[in-house]
Amino acid sequence: MAAVESLLASGAQVTAWDRQDNARERLEGRCELADPMEIDLTGFDGVVVSPGVPLNTHPIAARAGKFGVSIIGDIELFALARADLPPHKVVGITGTNGKSTTTALVAHILETAGVPVTMGGNIGLPILAQEPLPEGGAYVLELSSYQIDLTRSLACEAAALLNITPDHLDRYDGFEAYAFSKGRLFAMQGSGQFAVFGCADAPTRAICQAAQARRADGRAVCVDYADLAEMQHRWPSLQGPHNLENVAAAVAMVEEFGVPRSRWVSSLESFRGLPHRMERLGEWAGVLYINDSKATNADSTAPALAAFPPEGEGPRIHWIVGGLPKEDGLGACEAHLSNVRAAYTIGEAGPRFAELLDGRVPVVKAELLCEATRRAVEAAEPGDVILLSPACASFDQFRDYEKRGEHFRDIVSALVGATPPTAPRIEGTSAA
């Protein structure tokens, strides 16, 4: 809808379509309404689709190809409009895990440094639904692989690839194709533009090396967090080794934009984090409550388990895990089971997690999130952590991970007799 509104405002001739009647009703009388699968596409400049449309299976790809019409997304429309905007810079951030936190962190640091900022892409409001920035502003974009697939000309002044692990393989012809999609963000950059890479995994290192070989300007680098680790205890919303990598990438990009060390150091301490991503709900009776509902795969949950190592007499995490599985097995979580005091399994994947964890950590088969949280509260002692980090999608019991996280907040509030602080809600996010 944001793309349609922007195109209409620009004077374009627009044909729009949505399978839902109520969505089409919003455009009645304002543009032509017709199904692109049924009309002649001759003469169209492009077909703009939602990133959620699976181009590997949806017939629109072949239909547009038949007429020689390119398929693009809203990020490409933004890229095409850049020449008409006041002078600005664009930050693009991608990766399987950590991109939302890094995007929000870059925006936060730039804002505190006095730079006009708009955050969008795969986070918050669509970029085309927001007002243009004044001269000197920065557009900070989280970019999913789906969005990069639909983009041809976005040359970011600074871009980051945090990591690549298997995900969304139903949309790609294997893992290599998924990794290639991420790498396209850097192929679109021009000479002298800055690129930073996580480099902790082999696929990300390979893309970094390819970028370095292609460019002779030395502007493609691996993250460097050698001097950041000793400061991490001062960042309450950025704990765990994964966040050290996120911070390193963010710092590299804001320094590229001229933000001095004195400014970003204080910004890291004031960053509140994202809703549902290692979100600290609070501490009651000495027990810390963490909402990590956004962790929808094992690679995303593993850093949360790593963030709370044993203290004193042993492991202290009460781990609530399960939902609609994306994969089989514990994956990267297996390396951190020594941090888990007990696991509370929920949802469709609950029985499988109980089977995998049996004999390795105490398991409570709870099925429902409310029961799992209640049992964890009853068992937790001062110094322990109750962590919702499901390693699964939410769709077996909830509309999305946000509803799951909000439900967890409400349950915690009811059980501890206090109201957890509500983190600022970010509308319109997706998990690509």
SEFI-491794 format. One line per 8 residues: number of its first residue (from 1); their letters; for each residue x, y negated, z negated of C-alpha. Coordinates in Angstrom, 3 decimals, decimal comma, always signed. Layout:
N
NUM = a = X/Y/Z; ...
! end
This chain:
432
1 = maavesll = +0,000/+0,000/+0,000; +2,874/-2,374/-0,762; +4,286/-1,640/+2,699; +0,922/-2,361/+4,345; +0,510/-5,643/+2,448; +4,025/-6,763/+3,397; +3,528/-5,905/+7,066; +0,188/-7,710/+7,189
9 = asgaqvta = +1,738/-10,770/+5,549; +4,468/-10,739/+8,212; +1,901/-10,833/+11,014; +2,411/-7,249/+12,161; -0,354/-5,229/+13,800; -0,961/-2,414/+11,322; -2,769/+0,897/+11,512; -3,092/+2,512/+8,081
17 = wdrqdnar = -4,277/+5,875/+6,834; -4,764/+7,781/+3,607; -6,642/+11,016/+3,073; -8,447/+9,471/+0,091; -11,516/+7,366/+0,831; -10,980/+5,001/-2,096; -7,487/+4,142/-0,868; -8,755/+3,345/+2,635
25 = erlegrce = -11,558/+1,187/+1,254; -9,008/-1,324/-0,046; -8,039/-2,122/+3,563; -11,480/-2,170/+5,204; -11,693/-5,057/+7,660; -8,044/-6,040/+7,180; -6,369/-3,623/+9,581; -7,182/-0,668/+11,772
33 = ladpmeid = -7,819/+2,559/+9,880; -6,940/+5,687/+11,824; -5,234/+9,032/+11,280; -1,821/+8,976/+13,024; -2,239/+12,688/+13,746; -5,186/+11,867/+15,991; -4,321/+8,602/+17,756; -1,950/+7,703/+20,590
41 = ltgfdgvv = +1,282/+6,408/+19,000; +2,642/+4,958/+22,242; +4,049/+1,476/+21,627; +4,285/+1,719/+17,859; +7,538/+0,422/+16,363; +7,529/+2,923/+13,528; +5,572/+5,188/+11,224; +6,018/+4,194/+7,566
49 = vspgvpln = +5,369/+7,091/+5,197; +5,416/+7,550/+1,454; +8,620/+9,245/+0,240; +6,360/+11,962/-1,139; +5,444/+13,166/+2,364; +7,517/+16,342/+2,981; +8,971/+15,735/+6,430; +10,230/+19,331/+6,646
57 = thpiaara = +6,659/+20,689/+6,602; +4,282/+17,817/+7,398; +3,174/+17,657/+11,076; +3,676/+13,866/+11,193; +7,384/+14,426/+11,933; +6,704/+16,334/+15,133; +3,832/+14,008/+16,044; +5,991/+10,877/+15,790
65 = gkfgvsii = +8,812/+12,617/+17,638; +6,500/+13,437/+20,529; +5,982/+9,691/+21,087; +9,581/+8,705/+20,334; +8,552/+6,762/+17,239; +10,901/+6,649/+14,236; +9,709/+7,569/+10,745; +10,848/+5,165/+8,038
73 = gdielfal = +9,991/+4,147/+4,471; +9,537/+0,971/+2,484; +13,262/+0,730/+1,671; +14,040/+0,465/+5,391; +11,434/-2,309/+5,734; +13,220/-4,119/+2,903; +16,565/-3,601/+4,638; +15,167/-5,063/+7,870
81 = aradlpph = +13,825/-8,096/+5,980; +17,118/-8,919/+4,226; +18,284/-11,379/+6,873; +15,256/-13,581/+6,160; +15,757/-13,594/+2,370; +17,845/-16,113/+0,409; +21,486/-14,929/+0,144; +21,616/-11,999/-2,255
89 = kvvgitgt = +23,292/-8,687/-3,038; +21,906/-5,152/-3,241; +22,929/-2,381/-5,621; +21,906/+1,158/-4,624; +22,085/+4,014/-7,114; +21,460/+7,684/-6,369; +22,216/+11,092/-7,854; +20,287/+14,100/-9,069
97 = ngksttta = +20,317/+12,994/-12,704; +20,943/+9,716/-14,489; +19,982/+7,297/-11,728; +17,020/+5,750/-13,565; +19,080/+5,001/-16,667; +21,970/+3,629/-14,611; +19,639/+1,465/-12,525; +17,961/+0,004/-15,610
105 = lvahilet = +21,353/-0,519/-17,254; +22,806/-2,396/-14,263; +19,702/-4,600/-14,143; +19,955/-5,247/-17,886; +23,636/-6,227/-17,762; +23,142/-8,525/-14,768; +20,128/-10,181/-16,412; +22,022/-10,834/-19,630
113 = agvpvtmg = +24,818/-12,315/-17,502; +22,340/-14,802/-16,026; +21,947/-13,197/-12,591; +18,387/-13,225/-11,153; +17,452/-9,536/-10,838; +14,693/-7,441/-9,327; +14,644/-3,696/-10,030; +12,785/-1,324/-7,726
121 = gniglpil = +12,946/+1,619/-5,366; +12,294/+4,867/-7,193; +11,674/+2,984/-10,436; +9,154/+0,356/-11,457; +7,130/-1,519/-8,868; +7,754/-0,936/-5,139; +10,379/-3,377/-3,909; +7,986/-4,791/-1,292
129 = aqeplpeg = +5,429/-5,585/-4,010; +7,805/-8,016/-5,744; +8,620/-11,647/-5,084; +11,874/-12,505/-3,258; +14,772/-13,566/-5,458; +16,358/-17,011/-5,309; +19,826/-17,449/-3,854; +22,467/-15,490/-5,752
137 = gayvlels = +20,067/-12,790/-6,940; +20,607/-9,032/-7,015; +18,171/-6,307/-5,989; +18,960/-3,178/-8,035; +17,475/-0,099/-6,383; +17,162/+3,455/-7,623; +17,162/+5,578/-4,480; +15,926/+9,147/-4,301
145 = syqidltr = +17,076/+11,462/-1,548; +13,564/+11,199/-0,087; +13,916/+7,422/+0,197; +17,403/+7,647/+1,697; +16,023/+10,084/+4,294; +13,646/+7,329/+5,436; +16,281/+4,582/+5,535; +18,566/+3,681/+8,438
153 = slaceaaa = +20,176/+0,289/+7,789; +20,445/-0,444/+4,057; +24,046/-1,621/+3,565; +24,478/-2,005/-0,206; +27,120/-4,389/-1,506; +27,617/-1,861/-4,317; +26,436/+1,760/-4,338; +26,816/+4,683/-6,729
161 = llnitpdh = +26,461/+8,453/-6,511; +26,379/+9,858/-10,030; +26,164/+13,609/-9,443; +24,631/+16,280/-7,236; +23,117/+19,496/-8,552; +20,482/+21,743/-6,926; +17,049/+20,079/-6,950; +14,149/+19,515/-4,542
169 = ldrydgfe = +15,386/+22,361/-2,349; +11,832/+22,920/-1,115; +12,367/+19,740/+0,923; +15,733/+20,681/+2,447; +17,344/+23,428/+4,462; +19,637/+24,407/+1,612; +21,792/+22,576/-0,919; +24,224/+21,212/+1,656
177 = ayafskgr = +21,398/+19,365/+3,414; +20,279/+17,866/+0,090; +23,850/+16,705/-0,652; +24,169/+15,288/+2,876; +21,042/+13,213/+2,244; +22,650/+11,607/-0,817; +25,840/+10,929/+1,126; +24,006/+8,937/+3,802
185 = lfamqgsg = +23,736/+5,990/+1,399; +27,487/+5,457/+1,781; +27,554/+6,022/+5,520; +25,281/+2,970/+5,814; +27,731/+0,710/+3,971; +29,929/-1,719/+5,863; +33,607/-2,537/+5,581; +34,551/-4,011/+2,222
193 = qfavfgca = +31,412/-2,886/+0,405; +31,962/-1,102/-2,903; +31,165/+2,552/-3,694; +31,618/+4,433/-6,974; +31,205/+8,173/-7,556; +30,712/+10,361/-10,633; +33,210/+12,951/-9,373; +32,493/+15,436/-12,188
201 = daptraic = +31,024/+17,957/-9,719; +32,521/+19,287/-6,495; +29,807/+18,045/-4,086; +30,091/+14,470/-5,402; +33,890/+14,617/-5,187; +33,615/+15,825/-1,595; +31,391/+12,890/-0,632; +33,772/+10,507/-2,410
209 = qaaqarra = +36,743/+11,954/-0,519; +34,874/+11,673/+2,763; +34,086/+8,024/+2,030; +37,709/+7,351/+1,135; +38,932/+9,021/+4,342; +36,494/+7,026/+6,438; +37,419/+3,687/+4,848; +40,881/+2,198/+4,619
217 = dgravcvd = +39,880/-0,611/+2,247; +40,221/+1,335/-1,020; +36,674/+0,390/-1,984; +35,453/+3,933/-2,667; +36,487/+5,095/-6,146; +35,738/+7,668/-8,853; +34,346/+6,417/-12,167; +36,873/+5,619/-14,864
225 = yadlaemq = +35,670/+5,900/-18,444; +39,000/+6,395/-20,190; +38,566/+3,302/-22,346; +34,778/+3,597/-22,794; +34,502/+6,726/-24,944; +35,782/+5,035/-28,088; +33,007/+2,431/-27,821; +30,110/+4,835/-27,230
233 = hrwpslqg = +29,103/+5,082/-30,893; +28,001/+1,425/-30,608; +25,388/+2,180/-27,914; +22,390/+3,796/-29,691; +20,436/+4,353/-26,472; +23,382/+5,671/-24,468; +24,602/+8,703/-26,354; +25,958/+11,922/-24,832
241 = phnlenva = +28,648/+12,644/-22,229; +26,228/+12,093/-19,345; +25,612/+8,528/-20,471; +29,338/+7,885/-20,582; +29,371/+8,594/-16,846; +26,272/+6,438/-16,309; +27,887/+3,553/-18,184; +31,155/+3,895/-16,263
249 = aavamvee = +29,322/+3,637/-12,945; +27,259/+0,679/-14,154; +30,317/-1,150/-15,475; +32,197/-0,637/-12,203; +29,327/-2,168/-10,231; +28,679/-5,186/-12,484; +32,392/-5,963/-12,599; +32,265/-5,903/-8,815
257 = fgvprsrw = +29,695/-8,707/-9,116; +31,927/-10,717/-11,451; +30,463/-9,839/-14,866; +33,315/-10,071/-17,415; +34,083/-7,401/-19,982; +32,934/-9,592/-22,869; +29,476/-9,808/-21,308; +28,913/-6,147/-20,437
265 = vsslesfr = +30,228/-4,912/-23,792; +27,495/-6,764/-25,662; +24,870/-5,754/-23,084; +25,548/-2,052/-23,669; +24,806/-2,513/-27,357; +21,458/-4,232/-26,690; +20,221/-1,808/-24,007; +17,042/-0,074/-25,205
273 = glphrmer = +16,975/+2,753/-22,693; +14,097/+4,035/-20,602; +10,786/+5,473/-21,689; +10,931/+9,291/-21,821; +14,695/+9,448/-21,171; +16,577/+10,086/-24,411; +14,100/+7,636/-25,937; +14,633/+7,223/-29,685
281 = lgewagvl = +11,189/+7,231/-31,273; +12,646/+6,638/-34,710; +13,885/+8,377/-37,821; +11,586/+9,528/-40,605; +12,635/+11,426/-43,742; +16,127/+11,628/-42,269; +14,941/+13,399/-39,091; +15,548/+11,752/-35,710
289 = yindskat = +12,851/+12,105/-33,010; +13,914/+11,970/-29,335; +11,544/+11,866/-26,343; +13,383/+13,210/-23,288; +10,279/+14,224/-21,330; +11,882/+12,981/-18,097; +14,297/+15,946/-18,240; +12,534/+18,147/-15,706
297 = nadstapa = +15,385/+20,561/-14,924; +18,156/+22,329/-16,816; +20,896/+20,027/-15,547; +18,975/+17,058/-16,912; +18,344/+18,682/-20,305; +21,911/+19,913/-20,850; +23,323/+16,430/-21,585; +20,611/+15,869/-24,186
305 = laafppeg = +21,617/+19,066/-25,972; +25,259/+17,987/-25,759; +24,498/+14,589/-27,294; +23,862/+15,962/-30,798; +26,671/+18,296/-31,852; +26,585/+20,061/-35,232; +27,235/+18,027/-38,348; +27,844/+19,339/-41,824
313 = egprihwi = +26,381/+22,819/-42,214; +25,630/+23,677/-38,603; +23,408/+23,004/-35,591; +20,690/+20,419/-36,023; +18,605/+20,283/-32,816; +15,024/+21,537/-32,869; +14,575/+21,918/-29,119; +11,095/+21,803/-27,565
321 = vgglpked = +11,427/+23,419/-24,133; +9,145/+24,643/-21,358; +6,518/+23,589/-18,853; +6,258/+24,344/-15,154; +9,598/+25,916/-14,188; +11,695/+24,561/-11,316; +14,310/+27,294/-11,628; +15,019/+30,516/-13,479
329 = glgaceah = +17,616/+30,735/-16,216; +19,159/+28,315/-18,676; +21,647/+26,803/-16,250; +23,877/+24,161/-17,788; +21,913/+24,301/-21,067; +23,612/+27,597/-21,906; +26,877/+25,833/-22,754; +25,231/+23,848/-25,545
337 = lsnvraay = +23,151/+26,456/-27,402; +25,538/+26,177/-30,358; +23,963/+22,767/-30,990; +20,448/+24,253/-31,242; +19,068/+25,197/-34,634; +15,789/+26,521/-33,215; +13,882/+26,487/-29,921; +10,128/+25,953/-29,624
345 = tigeagpr = +8,809/+27,228/-26,293; +5,765/+25,755/-24,541; +3,853/+25,962/-21,283; +3,990/+28,337/-18,341; +7,752/+28,818/-18,698; +7,522/+29,394/-22,458; +7,623/+33,216/-22,371; +10,604/+33,204/-20,012
353 = faelldgr = +12,545/+30,747/-22,191; +11,706/+32,849/-25,254; +13,120/+35,891/-23,463; +16,283/+34,062/-22,404; +16,912/+32,595/-25,849; +16,007/+35,626/-27,959; +18,949/+36,715/-30,082; +20,894/+33,553/-29,320
361 = vpvvkael = +18,883/+30,960/-31,253; +15,753/+31,337/-33,420; +12,676/+31,054/-31,184; +9,183/+29,843/-32,063; +6,572/+30,655/-29,384; +4,259/+27,660/-29,606; +2,631/+27,371/-26,144; +1,253/+23,854/-26,776
369 = lceatrra = +3,319/+20,723/-27,374; +1,306/+19,778/-30,461; +1,959/+23,160/-32,085; +5,648/+23,093/-31,173; +6,090/+19,629/-32,656; +4,219/+20,570/-35,832; +6,363/+23,654/-36,359; +9,540/+21,649/-35,728
377 = veaaepgd = +8,511/+18,953/-38,209; +7,834/+21,607/-40,845; +11,265/+23,176/-40,315; +13,448/+20,088/-39,886; +15,701/+18,823/-42,657; +17,432/+15,462/-43,118; +20,123/+15,070/-40,472; +18,248/+17,204/-37,927
385 = villspac = +17,003/+16,096/-34,502; +13,626/+17,015/-33,001; +14,196/+16,858/-29,262; +11,571/+17,138/-26,553; +13,685/+17,918/-23,481; +11,601/+20,443/-21,536; +13,940/+21,344/-18,618; +10,704/+21,814/-16,643
393 = asfdqfrd = +8,114/+19,868/-14,711; +4,972/+18,893/-16,604; +2,226/+19,842/-14,180; +1,074/+22,998/-15,973; -0,357/+20,933/-18,856; +0,092/+17,238/-18,022; -0,402/+14,893/-15,077; +3,278/+13,889/-15,122
401 = yekrgehf = +6,289/+13,677/-17,417; +5,129/+10,246/-18,622; +1,843/+11,635/-19,962; +3,788/+14,460/-21,623; +6,108/+11,960/-23,286; +3,234/+9,725/-24,395; +1,483/+12,742/-25,894; +4,653/+13,604/-27,808
409 = rdivsalv = +4,794/+10,042/-29,168; +1,200/+10,328/-30,353; +1,817/+13,701/-32,001; +4,892/+12,411/-33,809; +2,938/+9,380/-34,986; +0,169/+11,569/-36,399; +2,531/+14,035/-38,077; +4,934/+11,583/-39,716
417 = gatpptap = +2,293/+9,011/-40,610; +4,011/+6,162/-38,780; +3,808/+4,575/-35,365; +6,844/+5,209/-33,153; +7,929/+2,114/-31,233; +6,620/+2,095/-27,689; +9,382/+1,630/-25,134; +8,591/-0,692/-22,224
425 = riegtsaa = +6,586/+1,275/-19,706; +7,946/+1,380/-16,157; +5,141/+1,874/-13,687; +5,274/+3,890/-10,507; +8,266/+6,104/-11,136; +8,806/+9,419/-9,409; +11,244/+12,253/-9,917; +12,940/+12,674/-6,561
! end
